[in-house]
Amino acid sequence: MAKSKKSKSKAKQKNPAAEPEVKVTSEPEKKKSTGPYEFLQQVQREGSKVTWTSRNETMISTVMVLVMVVIMSLFFLLVDQIWRTVIPFILSLG
């Protein structure tokens, strides 16, 4: 137990030689200004890196979304109809 206390006290001590020096400058660094032509070139380069989906993948995803919309619509219609009959029954009990 005494050994762990010694290691904790050593960890709390700071070594000034291990800390990096921080240089303080009076002027903040100015960022390079980008012109419109260079900006459009950068946009074109980034756009070429994008992996675009194929027409087939887009069609499959669209059909899947539409099927899920129909399924969820039917589910909520069913739940709504159940509540439509259950709520008046519960209110008539009181």
TORPA-4810 file (N, C-alpha, C, O; in nm, 3 decimals):
<nodes>
NODE_1_0.082_-0.118_0.000_0.000_0.000_0.000_0.087_0.124_0.000_0.053_0.223_-0.066_M
NODE_2_0.200_0.122_0.073_0.289_0.237_0.077_0.354_0.260_-0.059_0.385_0.373_-0.095_A
NODE_3_0.373_0.153_-0.133_0.436_0.164_-0.264_0.347_0.243_-0.361_0.398_0.323_-0.439_K
NODE_4_0.215_0.220_-0.356_0.124_0.289_-0.447_0.117_0.438_-0.414_0.099_0.520_-0.505_S
NODE_5_0.130_0.475_-0.286_0.129_0.617_-0.250_0.250_0.688_-0.306_0.240_0.803_-0.349_K
NODE_6_0.366_0.621_-0.305_0.488_0.683_-0.358_0.475_0.704_-0.508_0.517_0.808_-0.560_K
NODE_7_0.417_0.608_-0.579_0.405_0.622_-0.724_0.307_0.732_-0.760_0.323_0.799_-0.862_S
NODE_8_0.204_0.752_-0.678_0.109_0.860_-0.703_0.175_0.996_-0.681_0.150_1.090_-0.757_K
NODE_9_0.258_1.007_-0.577_0.321_1.136_-0.550_0.422_1.169_-0.658_0.441_1.287_-0.690_S
NODE_10_0.488_1.070_-0.715_0.581_1.094_-0.825_0.508_1.139_-0.951_0.559_1.221_-1.028_K
NODE_11_0.388_1.085_-0.972_0.311_1.121_-1.091_0.263_1.264_-1.085_0.244_1.328_-1.189_A
NODE_12_0.242_1.316_-0.965_0.194_1.452_-0.950_0.304_1.555_-0.976_0.274_1.669_-1.011_K
NODE_13_0.429_1.518_-0.959_0.540_1.611_-0.980_0.554_1.639_-1.128_0.545_1.548_-1.211_Q
NODE_14_0.579_1.767_-1.160_0.595_1.805_-1.300_0.742_1.817_-1.334_0.823_1.864_-1.254_K
NODE_15_0.774_1.773_-1.454_0.910_1.783_-1.502_0.913_1.897_-1.605_0.859_1.882_-1.715_N
NODE_16_0.974_2.011_-1.571_0.973_2.124_-1.663_1.047_2.094_-1.793_1.017_2.156_-1.895_P
NODE_17_1.141_2.002_-1.793_1.215_1.970_-1.915_1.128_1.892_-2.014_1.153_1.896_-2.134_A
NODE_18_1.026_1.822_-1.964_0.942_1.739_-2.050_0.834_1.821_-2.121_0.779_1.776_-2.222_A
NODE_19_0.802_1.940_-2.070_0.697_2.021_-2.131_0.751_2.094_-2.253_0.861_2.149_-2.247_E
NODE_20_0.676_2.095_-2.363_0.724_2.166_-2.482_0.715_2.317_-2.463_0.630_2.369_-2.391_P
NODE_21_0.805_2.385_-2.528_0.805_2.531_-2.519_0.698_2.587_-2.613_0.680_2.538_-2.724_E
NODE_22_0.630_2.689_-2.566_0.528_2.753_-2.647_0.578_2.891_-2.684_0.612_2.973_-2.598_V
NODE_23_0.583_2.916_-2.816_0.627_3.046_-2.863_0.506_3.138_-2.876_0.404_3.101_-2.933_K
NODE_24_0.519_3.258_-2.821_0.412_3.355_-2.827_0.445_3.457_-2.933_0.551_3.521_-2.929_V
NODE_25_0.355_3.473_-3.030_0.376_3.572_-3.134_0.268_3.679_-3.122_0.156_3.651_-3.079_T
NODE_26_0.303_3.799_-3.159_0.208_3.908_-3.147_0.108_3.909_-3.263_-0.003_3.959_-3.247_S
NODE_27_0.145_3.855_-3.380_0.057_3.853_-3.496_-0.001_3.714_-3.517_0.072_3.615_-3.518_E
NODE_28_-0.133_3.704_-3.534_-0.191_3.573_-3.566_-0.157_3.537_-3.710_-0.138_3.624_-3.795_P
NODE_29_-0.151_3.405_-3.736_-0.118_3.360_-3.871_-0.233_3.392_-3.965_-0.350_3.370_-3.931_E
NODE_30_-0.201_3.444_-4.083_-0.304_3.476_-4.181_-0.320_3.356_-4.274_-0.223_3.297_-4.320_K
NODE_31_-0.447_3.322_-4.300_-0.475_3.211_-4.390_-0.463_3.259_-4.533_-0.495_3.374_-4.564_K
NODE_32_-0.417_3.169_-4.619_-0.403_3.201_-4.760_-0.541_3.221_-4.822_-0.630_3.138_-4.802_K
NODE_33_-0.559_3.328_-4.895_-0.686_3.357_-4.960_-0.700_3.269_-5.084_-0.606_3.253_-5.162_S
NODE_34_-0.819_3.213_-5.102_-0.846_3.127_-5.216_-0.934_3.202_-5.315_-1.040_3.253_-5.278_T
NODE_35_-0.890_3.209_-5.439_-0.968_3.277_-5.541_-1.080_3.188_-5.591_-1.082_3.068_-5.563_G
NODE_36_-1.175_3.245_-5.667_-1.289_3.166_-5.715_-1.248_3.052_-5.808_-1.306_2.943_-5.800_P
NODE_37_-1.151_3.074_-5.894_-1.107_2.969_-5.986_-1.046_2.852_-5.910_-1.077_2.736_-5.937_Y
NODE_38_-0.959_2.884_-5.813_-0.896_2.778_-5.732_-1.001_2.704_-5.649_-0.993_2.582_-5.632_E
NODE_39_-1.098_2.779_-5.597_-1.205_2.718_-5.518_-1.282_2.617_-5.603_-1.309_2.506_-5.558_F
NODE_40_-1.319_2.655_-5.725_-1.392_2.564_-5.814_-1.310_2.441_-5.849_-1.365_2.331_-5.863_L
NODE_41_-1.178_2.458_-5.864_-1.091_2.342_-5.889_-1.093_2.246_-5.771_-1.099_2.124_-5.788_Q
NODE_42_-1.088_2.304_-5.649_-1.091_2.220_-5.529_-1.224_2.146_-5.518_-1.228_2.029_-5.480_Q
NODE_43_-1.333_2.215_-5.551_-1.465_2.151_-5.547_-1.470_2.036_-5.647_-1.522_1.929_-5.616_V
NODE_44_-1.416_2.058_-5.766_-1.416_1.953_-5.869_-1.334_1.833_-5.824_-1.374_1.718_-5.845_Q
NODE_45_-1.217_1.859_-5.762_-1.133_1.749_-5.712_-1.205_1.669_-5.604_-1.202_1.546_-5.605_R
NODE_46_-1.271_1.739_-5.510_-1.342_1.669_-5.403_-1.461_1.592_-5.459_-1.491_1.483_-5.412_E
NODE_47_-1.529_1.647_-5.558_-1.642_1.578_-5.620_-1.600_1.452_-5.692_-1.677_1.355_-5.700_G
NODE_48_-1.478_1.452_-5.745_-1.431_1.331_-5.814_-1.398_1.219_-5.716_-1.389_1.103_-5.756_S
NODE_49_-1.378_1.252_-5.588_-1.348_1.151_-5.487_-1.474_1.080_-5.437_-1.465_0.974_-5.374_K
NODE_50_-1.591_1.138_-5.463_-1.716_1.083_-5.413_-1.751_0.955_-5.488_-1.735_0.948_-5.610_V
NODE_51_-1.798_0.855_-5.414_-1.844_0.732_-5.475_-1.994_0.744_-5.496_-2.071_0.744_-5.400_T
NODE_52_-2.035_0.754_-5.620_-2.176_0.772_-5.653_-2.241_0.636_-5.669_-2.179_0.540_-5.716_W
NODE_53_-2.369_0.629_-5.629_-2.441_0.503_-5.644_-2.483_0.486_-5.790_-2.501_0.582_-5.864_T
NODE_54_-2.498_0.361_-5.829_-2.541_0.333_-5.966_-2.692_0.353_-5.976_-2.762_0.364_-5.876_S
NODE_55_-2.740_0.357_-6.098_-2.884_0.373_-6.121_-2.960_0.256_-6.059_-3.067_0.276_-6.001_R
NODE_56_-2.907_0.136_-6.070_-2.972_0.017_-6.015_-2.981_0.025_-5.863_-3.086_-0.004_-5.806_N
NODE_57_-2.873_0.065_-5.796_-2.875_0.078_-5.651_-2.976_0.184_-5.606_-3.045_0.166_-5.506_E
NODE_58_-2.985_0.294_-5.680_-3.080_0.399_-5.646_-3.223_0.350_-5.661_-3.308_0.380_-5.577_T
NODE_59_-3.251_0.276_-5.767_-3.386_0.223_-5.789_-3.424_0.123_-5.679_-3.536_0.126_-5.629_M
NODE_60_-3.332_0.036_-5.642_-3.358_-0.062_-5.535_-3.386_0.009_-5.403_-3.479_-0.028_-5.331_I
NODE_61_-3.306_0.110_-5.371_-3.326_0.184_-5.247_-3.461_0.256_-5.248_-3.529_0.261_-5.145_S
NODE_62_-3.498_0.312_-5.361_-3.626_0.382_-5.371_-3.742_0.287_-5.351_-3.838_0.320_-5.280_T
NODE_63_-3.736_0.170_-5.412_-3.843_0.071_-5.396_-3.849_0.024_-5.251_-3.959_0.006_-5.197_V
NODE_64_-3.736_0.005_-5.188_-3.735_-0.037_-5.047_-3.800_0.069_-4.958_-3.875_0.035_-4.867_M
NODE_65_-3.772_0.194_-4.983_-3.832_0.302_-4.905_-3.983_0.304_-4.926_-4.058_0.316_-4.829_V
NODE_66_-4.028_0.291_-5.050_-4.172_0.291_-5.077_-4.242_0.173_-5.011_-4.352_0.188_-4.958_L
NODE_67_-4.180_0.055_-5.014_-4.238_-0.063_-4.948_-4.248_-0.039_-4.798_-4.350_-0.072_-4.737_V
NODE_68_-4.146_0.017_-4.738_-4.149_0.045_-4.593_-4.256_0.148_-4.560_-4.320_0.138_-4.455_M
NODE_69_-4.276_0.246_-4.645_-4.381_0.347_-4.623_-4.518_0.281_-4.624_-4.602_0.311_-4.540_V
NODE_70_-4.541_0.191_-4.719_-4.669_0.120_-4.726_-4.689_0.033_-4.602_-4.796_0.033_-4.542_V
NODE_71_-4.585_-0.040_-4.563_-4.596_-0.127_-4.444_-4.625_-0.045_-4.319_-4.712_-0.081_-4.240_I
NODE_72_-4.555_0.064_-4.302_-4.576_0.147_-4.183_-4.713_0.214_-4.187_-4.777_0.230_-4.082_M
NODE_73_-4.759_0.252_-4.304_-4.893_0.311_-4.316_-5.000_0.211_-4.275_-5.093_0.245_-4.202_S
NODE_74_-4.986_0.087_-4.321_-5.082_-0.018_-4.282_-5.077_-0.046_-4.132_-5.180_-0.067_-4.068_L
NODE_75_-4.957_-0.047_-4.077_-4.941_-0.071_-3.933_-5.012_0.038_-3.853_-5.086_0.008_-3.760_F
NODE_76_-4.988_0.164_-3.888_-5.050_0.273_-3.813_-5.201_0.279_-3.836_-5.275_0.320_-3.746_F
NODE_77_-5.247_0.239_-3.953_-5.391_0.230_-3.977_-5.452_0.124_-3.884_-5.557_0.148_-3.824_L
NODE_78_-5.387_0.010_-3.873_-5.435_-0.097_-3.785_-5.438_-0.051_-3.639_-5.537_-0.072_-3.569_L
NODE_79_-5.330_0.010_-3.594_-5.322_0.057_-3.455_-5.430_0.162_-3.430_-5.494_0.162_-3.325_V
NODE_80_-5.451_0.252_-3.525_-5.552_0.356_-3.511_-5.692_0.295_-3.501_-5.773_0.340_-3.420_D
NODE_81_-5.720_0.194_-3.581_-5.851_0.129_-3.576_-5.872_0.056_-3.444_-5.982_0.056_-3.389_Q
NODE_82_-5.766_-0.005_-3.392_-5.777_-0.073_-3.262_-5.807_0.029_-3.153_-5.897_0.007_-3.072_I
NODE_83_-5.734_0.140_-3.151_-5.758_0.243_-3.049_-5.898_0.305_-3.067_-5.960_0.347_-2.969_W
NODE_84_-5.946_0.310_-3.190_-6.079_0.367_-3.217_-6.189_0.285_-3.150_-6.291_0.341_-3.110_R
NODE_85_-6.169_0.156_-3.137_-6.269_0.072_-3.071_-6.242_0.057_-2.921_-6.336_0.045_-2.843_T
NODE_86_-6.116_0.057_-2.881_-6.081_0.034_-2.741_-6.111_0.156_-2.654_-6.163_0.141_-2.543_V
NODE_87_-6.080_0.276_-2.701_-6.098_0.397_-2.618_-6.245_0.418_-2.579_-6.271_0.439_-2.461_I
NODE_88_-6.343_0.413_-2.672_-6.482_0.428_-2.628_-6.527_0.320_-2.530_-6.607_0.347_-2.440_P
NODE_89_-6.476_0.198_-2.547_-6.511_0.090_-2.455_-6.459_0.123_-2.314_-6.530_0.105_-2.216_F
NODE_90_-6.335_0.170_-2.305_-6.277_0.204_-2.175_-6.351_0.321_-2.112_-6.375_0.321_-1.992_I
NODE_91_-6.388_0.420_-2.192_-6.459_0.538_-2.138_-6.601_0.502_-2.095_-6.654_0.567_-2.006_L
NODE_92_-6.663_0.402_-2.155_-6.800_0.363_-2.116_-6.802_0.285_-1.985_-6.907_0.274_-1.922_S
NODE_93_-6.688_0.231_-1.942_-6.682_0.156_-1.817_-6.699_0.247_-1.695_-6.752_0.204_-1.593_L
NODE_94_-6.655_0.372_-1.705_-6.655_0.464_-1.590_-6.780_0.534_-1.572_-6.794_0.613_-1.480_G
</nodes>
